């Protein structure tokens, strides 16, 4: 039987988790059963002075190298509370394989941490826990997502660092930014996207609210590159036939 100390520790973890926007798996063996919701939210960052900073030209000039962080909206299986799970590229690549094999909308998954706090060798496992009924699938997918634009925009919080992160939204890039990317940048993005199926290109256009790649606002270039990296991890099939509306025109 667990001692009062152990019982109280578990309750403290639960209350800390319930009060947080982010899904925190802070210690070795911590786990949660969750349902993944919506699209991934990628961003290129540098870890400086204990917090993540958006990677920009200034940091690039200083010789800093970016890393990819991916935020995902998830719902706790038992309570249906929507949280934000943030992980690196290794976790995301594992999630892509799980998505291809099981389909994220059809299952609740157990995510478990393997490694103590601040251990750089920490890994996370993802295992299917409960297969969802069609009714449960509809219920979870109807949950309102976290406002990642607000969370990661100027003044927003940051798990583990407290710093501000670059703006951007889960499928909502509708700011009135009129300066478009230059021809060279547009060509580079199109070259990457042309290696992917039509679905990936549609997702890119929908996410950034453009019909043609060259209409991408110049302020969104870094976010676009990060999102293309996410898409590249998901898609390996050749691009589908060109439709009536050509986004590369």
C-alpha positions as CSV (number, residue, x, y, z in Angstrom):
1,X,0.0,0.0,0.0
2,X,1.3,3.4,-0.9
3,X,2.3,5.6,2.0
4,X,0.6,9.0,2.7
5,X,3.7,10.7,1.3
6,X,3.4,8.8,-2.0
7,X,-0.4,9.4,-2.2
8,X,0.1,13.2,-1.5
9,X,2.9,13.4,-4.1
10,X,0.6,11.9,-6.7
11,X,-2.2,14.3,-5.8
12,X,0.3,17.2,-6.0
13,X,1.3,16.2,-9.5
14,X,-2.4,15.9,-10.6
15,X,-3.3,19.4,-9.3
16,X,-0.2,20.9,-10.9
17,X,-1.1,19.3,-14.2
18,X,-4.8,20.4,-13.9
19,X,-3.8,24.0,-13.4
20,X,-1.4,24.2,-16.3
21,X,-2.0,24.9,-20.0
22,X,0.8,22.6,-20.9
23,X,1.0,18.9,-20.5
24,X,3.9,18.4,-18.1
25,X,5.7,15.1,-17.8
26,X,8.4,16.3,-15.5
27,X,9.9,13.1,-14.0
28,X,11.1,9.7,-15.0
29,X,8.0,7.4,-15.5
30,X,5.5,10.2,-15.7
31,X,2.8,9.4,-18.2
32,X,-0.6,10.5,-19.5
33,X,-3.3,9.1,-21.8
34,X,-4.2,11.6,-24.4
35,X,-6.0,12.1,-27.7
36,X,-4.2,14.2,-30.4
37,X,-6.1,17.1,-31.9
38,X,-5.6,19.3,-34.8
39,X,-2.5,20.2,-36.8
40,X,1.1,20.3,-35.5
41,X,2.5,23.8,-34.7
42,X,6.2,24.0,-35.6
43,X,8.7,26.7,-34.9
44,X,12.4,27.1,-35.2
45,X,14.0,28.2,-31.9
46,X,17.3,28.6,-30.0
47,X,17.7,27.8,-26.3
48,X,19.3,30.8,-24.8
49,X,19.6,31.9,-21.1
50,X,17.2,29.2,-20.0
51,X,14.4,29.9,-22.5
52,X,13.5,29.3,-26.1
53,X,13.9,32.3,-28.4
54,X,12.6,32.5,-32.0
55,X,15.3,31.9,-34.5
56,X,15.9,35.0,-36.6
57,X,18.5,36.6,-38.8
58,X,20.2,38.2,-35.8
59,X,20.7,34.9,-34.1
60,X,21.8,33.4,-37.4
61,X,24.5,36.1,-37.7
62,X,25.7,35.2,-34.2
63,X,26.3,31.6,-35.4
64,X,23.4,30.1,-33.5
65,X,21.8,27.0,-34.9
66,X,18.1,26.5,-34.7
67,X,16.2,23.4,-33.4
68,X,12.7,22.4,-34.2
69,X,10.0,22.5,-31.5
70,X,6.5,21.2,-32.3
71,X,3.5,22.0,-30.2
72,X,0.3,19.9,-30.4
73,X,-3.1,20.3,-28.9
74,X,-4.1,17.2,-27.0
75,X,-7.0,16.2,-24.8
76,X,-6.7,14.2,-21.6
77,X,-8.6,10.9,-22.1
78,X,-10.4,10.8,-18.7
79,X,-11.3,14.5,-18.4
80,X,-11.3,15.8,-22.0
81,X,-9.3,18.8,-20.8
82,X,-7.3,20.3,-23.8
83,X,-3.6,20.9,-23.2
84,X,-0.6,21.7,-25.2
85,X,2.1,19.1,-25.6
86,X,5.5,20.5,-26.8
87,X,8.3,18.2,-28.0
88,X,11.3,18.1,-30.3
89,X,11.8,16.6,-33.7
90,X,12.6,13.0,-32.4
91,X,9.3,12.7,-30.7
92,X,7.5,14.2,-33.7
93,X,9.1,11.6,-36.1
94,X,7.9,8.9,-33.8
95,X,4.4,10.4,-33.8
96,X,4.4,10.4,-37.6
97,X,5.1,6.7,-37.6
98,X,2.3,6.1,-35.1
99,X,0.0,8.3,-37.1
100,X,0.7,6.3,-40.3
101,X,0.1,2.9,-38.5
102,X,-2.9,3.7,-36.3
103,X,-4.4,7.0,-37.2
104,X,-4.3,9.6,-34.5
105,X,-8.0,10.3,-34.4
106,X,-8.9,6.7,-33.8
107,X,-7.0,6.1,-30.6
108,X,-6.1,7.4,-27.2
109,X,-2.4,7.1,-26.7
110,X,-0.2,6.7,-23.6
111,X,2.8,9.0,-23.7
112,X,5.4,8.3,-21.0
113,X,8.7,10.0,-20.1
114,X,11.9,7.9,-19.8
115,X,14.5,10.0,-18.0
116,X,14.9,12.3,-15.0
117,X,14.4,16.0,-15.0
118,X,17.0,17.9,-17.1
119,X,18.5,14.6,-18.4
120,X,19.5,15.3,-22.0
121,X,19.0,11.6,-22.9
122,X,15.3,11.7,-21.9
123,X,13.0,10.0,-24.4
124,X,9.3,9.6,-24.7
125,X,7.3,6.5,-25.7
126,X,3.9,6.6,-27.5
127,X,1.7,3.5,-27.3
128,X,-2.0,3.0,-28.2
129,X,-4.0,2.7,-25.1
130,X,-7.8,2.8,-26.0
131,X,-9.4,2.5,-29.4
132,X,-12.0,5.2,-29.7
133,X,-15.6,4.5,-30.7
134,X,-17.0,6.6,-33.6
135,X,-18.9,8.6,-31.0
136,X,-15.8,9.2,-29.0
137,X,-13.9,10.3,-32.1
138,X,-16.5,12.9,-32.9
139,X,-16.6,14.1,-29.3
140,X,-12.9,14.6,-29.0
141,X,-12.5,16.1,-32.4
142,X,-15.2,18.7,-31.6
143,X,-13.3,20.0,-28.6
144,X,-12.0,23.6,-28.9
145,X,-8.3,23.8,-29.4
146,X,-5.8,25.8,-27.5
147,X,-5.2,29.3,-28.9
148,X,-1.6,28.7,-30.0
149,X,-1.4,32.2,-31.6
150,X,-1.9,33.7,-28.1
151,X,0.2,31.2,-26.2
152,X,3.2,31.5,-28.5
153,X,2.8,35.1,-29.5
154,X,4.5,38.2,-27.8
155,X,3.9,38.0,-24.1
156,X,2.8,34.4,-24.2
157,X,4.1,31.8,-21.7
158,X,6.6,29.1,-22.5
159,X,7.0,25.7,-20.7
160,X,10.3,25.5,-18.9
161,X,11.5,28.8,-20.0
162,X,9.0,31.6,-19.5
163,X,10.1,33.4,-22.6
164,X,8.0,34.7,-25.5
165,X,7.8,32.7,-28.7
166,X,7.2,33.7,-32.3
167,X,3.6,34.4,-33.4
168,X,1.7,32.0,-35.6
169,X,-1.4,30.0,-35.3
170,X,-2.8,26.5,-35.8
171,X,-4.3,27.1,-39.3
172,X,-4.7,30.8,-38.9
173,X,-2.3,33.2,-40.6
174,X,-4.7,36.0,-41.3
175,X,-2.7,39.0,-40.3
176,X,-2.8,41.9,-42.8
177,X,0.8,41.5,-44.0
178,X,1.1,42.7,-47.6
179,X,4.8,42.3,-48.3
180,X,5.3,39.0,-50.2
181,X,8.3,36.8,-50.3
182,X,10.9,37.4,-53.1
183,X,11.1,35.2,-56.2
184,X,14.1,33.3,-55.0
185,X,12.5,32.4,-51.7
186,X,9.3,31.4,-53.4
187,X,11.1,29.1,-55.8
188,X,13.0,27.4,-52.9
189,X,9.8,26.7,-51.0
190,X,8.0,25.5,-54.2
191,X,10.9,23.1,-54.9
192,X,10.4,21.5,-51.5
193,X,6.6,21.3,-51.8
194,X,6.7,19.9,-55.3
195,X,8.2,16.7,-53.8
196,X,5.1,16.1,-51.7
197,X,1.6,15.0,-52.6
198,X,-1.2,17.5,-53.3
199,X,-2.7,17.1,-49.8
200,X,0.5,18.5,-48.3
201,X,0.4,21.6,-50.6
202,X,-3.2,22.2,-49.8
203,X,-2.4,22.1,-46.0
204,X,0.4,24.6,-46.5
205,X,-1.8,27.0,-48.5
206,X,-4.7,26.7,-46.0
207,X,-2.4,27.2,-43.0
208,X,-0.9,30.4,-44.4
209,X,-4.2,31.6,-46.1
210,X,-2.7,31.8,-49.6
211,X,-3.7,30.4,-53.0
212,X,-0.2,30.6,-54.5
213,X,3.1,30.1,-52.8
214,X,4.5,33.4,-54.0
215,X,1.7,35.2,-52.1
216,X,3.2,34.1,-48.7
217,X,3.9,37.2,-46.5
218,X,7.6,37.7,-46.1
219,X,7.1,37.9,-42.3
220,X,6.0,34.2,-42.4
221,X,9.1,32.7,-44.1
222,X,10.6,31.1,-41.0
223,X,7.3,29.7,-39.9
224,X,6.7,28.4,-43.5
225,X,10.1,26.6,-43.5
226,X,9.4,25.0,-40.2
227,X,6.0,23.8,-41.3
228,X,7.5,22.4,-44.5
229,X,9.9,20.4,-42.4
230,X,7.0,19.0,-40.5
231,X,5.2,18.1,-43.8
232,X,8.3,16.5,-45.1
233,X,8.3,14.2,-42.1
234,X,4.8,13.2,-42.8
235,X,4.7,12.7,-46.6
236,X,6.9,10.6,-48.8
237,X,4.5,9.9,-51.7
238,X,5.1,11.8,-55.0
239,X,2.9,14.8,-55.7
240,X,-0.5,14.3,-57.2
241,X,-1.6,15.6,-60.6
242,X,-1.8,19.4,-61.0
243,X,-5.4,20.6,-60.4
244,X,-7.2,23.5,-62.2
245,X,-5.9,26.0,-59.7
246,X,-2.1,25.9,-59.7
247,X,-0.6,27.1,-56.4
248,X,2.9,27.2,-58.0
249,X,1.8,29.6,-60.7
